[in-house]
Amino acid sequence: MFVATLLNAGTTATVALLQDGIELVVASVGDSRALLCRKGKALKLTIDHTPERKDEKERIRKCGGFIAWNSVGQPHVNGRLAMTRSIGDLDLKNSGVTAEPETKRVQLHHASDSFLVLTTDGINFMVNSQEICDFINQCHDPPEAAQVVTEQAIQYGTEDNSTAVIVPFGAWGKYKNSEVNFSFSRSFASSGRWA
C-alpha cells in the first residue's frame, strides 16, 4: 500500500527567477500560475497544463495515454489526473504526464510593472487574473495583498489549497482603483475558470 500511494502522489509548481533586476524567468508545471501586473492589467505568464489544451492532449496521446471525461465533463489523463504535467504521479509518466516545465522570459519595466504574483489552483479556480491584480492593487504591502487574495478565494467558496506569493516591483501602488470592492459571495459564472 505504501508504494502505491507514493506512485500516485503528485503536485504542481510555478517558480520565478529575477535576473539582474530586469529579466523575469518563470517556469510552470500544472495549474499553479504566475501573472505580472503591468499598467494595472493582468499579464498571464503561465498557461495551465490541462487535457483541454490541444497541444497537451496530443502529447499525451502520442505517449500512449488517453483522455477520459469525468461525470461533470472534466477531462482527465487516463481518467484520473486533471493535469497533463506534474511533479510526481509516477504511475502516469509512461502515459505522457511529464514534470518538464514550460518557461517564459519577460523584460520588466519597473515604471509600469507593479508586481508578480504566484498562485495555487485554489485561488485560480475562484478568482480570475484581473480580479487578482485589482485586489492586490488596493493593498498597502505584499503581506496584506497575499492575505486579501487568499481570503477572497475562501470567501468565494474554494475547497482547494489557496496560496499567493507577491513580489513587488517599481510601480507598486501606482495603479490603485477606488472602484474595486471586496465581495464575500459570487456566482460560478464570474469566477476564474469560467470567466
C-alpha positions in Angstrom: 0.0 0.0 0.0 2.8 2.5 0.8 4.4 2.1 -2.7 1.0 2.6 -4.4 0.4 5.8 -2.5 3.9 7.0 -3.3 3.4 6.3 -7.0 0.1 8.2 -7.1 1.2 11.3 -5.3 1.8 14.5 -7.3 1.9 18.2 -7.2 2.2 21.3 -9.5 4.7 24.1 -9.3 5.4 27.6 -10.5 8.7 29.2 -9.9 10.2 32.6 -10.8 13.7 33.9 -11.0 14.6 37.6 -11.3 17.9 38.1 -13.1 19.7 41.5 -12.8 16.5 43.1 -11.6 15.1 43.3 -15.1 14.7 39.8 -16.6 12.0 37.6 -15.1 12.1 33.9 -15.9 9.0 31.8 -15.0 8.7 28.0 -15.2 5.5 26.1 -14.5 4.2 22.6 -14.3 0.4 22.0 -13.8 -2.1 24.6 -12.8 -0.4 26.9 -10.3 0.1 30.2 -12.1 2.2 33.3 -12.4 1.0 36.7 -13.5 2.5 40.1 -13.9 0.5 43.3 -13.2 1.6 45.8 -15.9 -0.1 49.2 -16.0 -2.8 47.8 -13.8 -3.6 44.9 -16.2 -3.0 41.2 -15.6 -0.4 39.7 -17.9 -0.5 35.9 -17.7 2.9 34.3 -17.6 1.8 30.7 -17.5 -0.9 28.6 -19.1 -2.4 25.6 -17.2 -1.4 22.2 -18.3 -4.8 20.6 -18.8 -6.1 17.9 -21.2 -8.3 20.7 -22.7 -5.2 22.2 -24.4 -4.9 20.7 -27.9 -1.1 20.5 -27.7 -1.1 18.8 -24.3 -3.8 16.4 -25.3 -1.9 15.4 -28.5 1.3 14.9 -26.5 -0.5 12.6 -24.0 -2.0 10.5 -26.9 1.4 10.2 -28.7 2.9 8.9 -25.4 0.2 6.2 -25.1 -2.1 7.9 -22.7 -5.8 8.7 -23.1 -8.2 11.4 -22.1 -11.5 10.5 -20.4 -14.1 12.8 -19.0 -15.5 12.5 -15.5 -19.2 12.8 -14.5 -19.1 16.6 -14.6 -17.4 16.8 -18.0 -13.8 17.5 -17.0 -11.1 15.8 -19.0 -8.5 13.6 -17.1 -5.4 11.8 -18.2 -6.2 8.1 -18.1 -9.4 9.0 -16.4 -7.5 10.0 -13.2 -5.4 13.2 -13.4 -6.7 16.6 -14.3 -3.2 17.8 -15.2 -1.0 16.8 -18.1 2.2 17.9 -16.3 3.0 17.4 -12.7 5.9 16.6 -10.3 5.3 13.0 -9.1 2.3 11.0 -10.4 4.9 8.4 -11.3 2.4 5.8 -12.4 1.3 8.1 -15.3 4.8 9.0 -16.6 4.6 6.3 -19.2 1.2 7.8 -20.4 2.8 11.2 -21.1 2.5 13.1 -17.8 5.8 14.9 -17.5 7.5 17.2 -15.0 9.1 19.2 -17.7 8.1 22.8 -17.2 7.1 25.4 -19.8 9.2 28.5 -19.4 8.8 32.2 -20.3 11.1 35.2 -20.2 9.8 38.7 -19.7 11.7 42.0 -19.5 10.5 44.0 -16.6 9.6 47.7 -16.8 9.7 49.0 -13.3 7.9 52.2 -14.2 4.8 50.2 -15.3 5.2 46.7 -13.6 3.6 46.7 -10.2 4.1 43.1 -9.0 4.5 39.4 -9.8 2.0 37.1 -8.1 2.3 33.3 -7.9 -1.0 31.5 -7.0 -2.2 28.0 -6.5 -5.3 26.4 -8.1 -7.5 27.1 -5.1 -7.3 30.8 -5.9 -7.2 30.4 -9.7 -10.4 28.3 -9.7 -12.3 31.1 -8.0 -10.7 34.4 -8.9 -9.7 35.5 -12.4 -6.3 37.1 -13.2 -7.6 40.7 -13.5 -9.5 40.4 -10.2 -6.3 39.2 -8.5 -4.5 42.3 -9.9 -7.3 44.6 -8.8 -7.4 43.2 -5.3 -3.6 43.4 -4.8 -3.6 47.0 -6.2 -5.8 48.1 -3.3 -3.4 46.8 -0.7 -0.6 48.6 1.2 2.0 45.9 1.1 2.6 42.4 -0.2 1.7 40.5 3.1 -1.7 42.3 3.2 -2.2 41.5 -0.5 -1.4 37.8 -0.1 -3.9 37.7 2.8 -6.6 39.5 0.8 -6.3 37.3 -2.3 -6.4 34.0 -0.3 -9.3 35.3 1.9 -11.3 36.3 -1.3 -10.8 32.8 -2.7 -12.0 31.3 0.6 -15.0 33.7 0.8 -15.9 32.7 -2.8 -16.0 29.1 -1.7 -12.7 27.5 -2.7 -12.2 24.0 -1.4 -8.6 23.6 -2.5 -5.3 24.9 -1.3 -5.0 28.7 -1.6 -1.6 30.2 -1.5 -0.4 33.5 -3.0 3.2 34.9 -3.2 3.5 38.5 -4.2 6.8 40.2 -5.3 6.6 44.0 -5.6 8.2 45.9 -8.4 8.8 49.6 -9.1 5.2 50.6 -9.9 3.8 49.1 -6.6 0.9 51.2 -5.5 0.8 53.2 -8.8 -2.4 51.7 -10.2 -4.9 51.8 -7.4 -8.6 51.7 -8.5 -11.1 53.1 -6.0 -13.9 51.2 -7.8 -12.7 47.8 -6.7 -14.7 46.2 -3.9 -14.1 43.1 -2.0 -17.0 40.7 -2.1 -18.0 37.8 0.1 -20.1 36.0 -2.5 -20.2 35.3 -6.2 -21.6 33.1 -8.9 -19.5 30.5 -10.7 -20.3 32.2 -14.0 -18.0 35.1 -13.0 -15.2 33.0 -11.4 -11.7 32.3 -12.7 -12.2 29.0 -14.6 -15.4 30.2 -16.4 -14.7 33.9 -17.0 
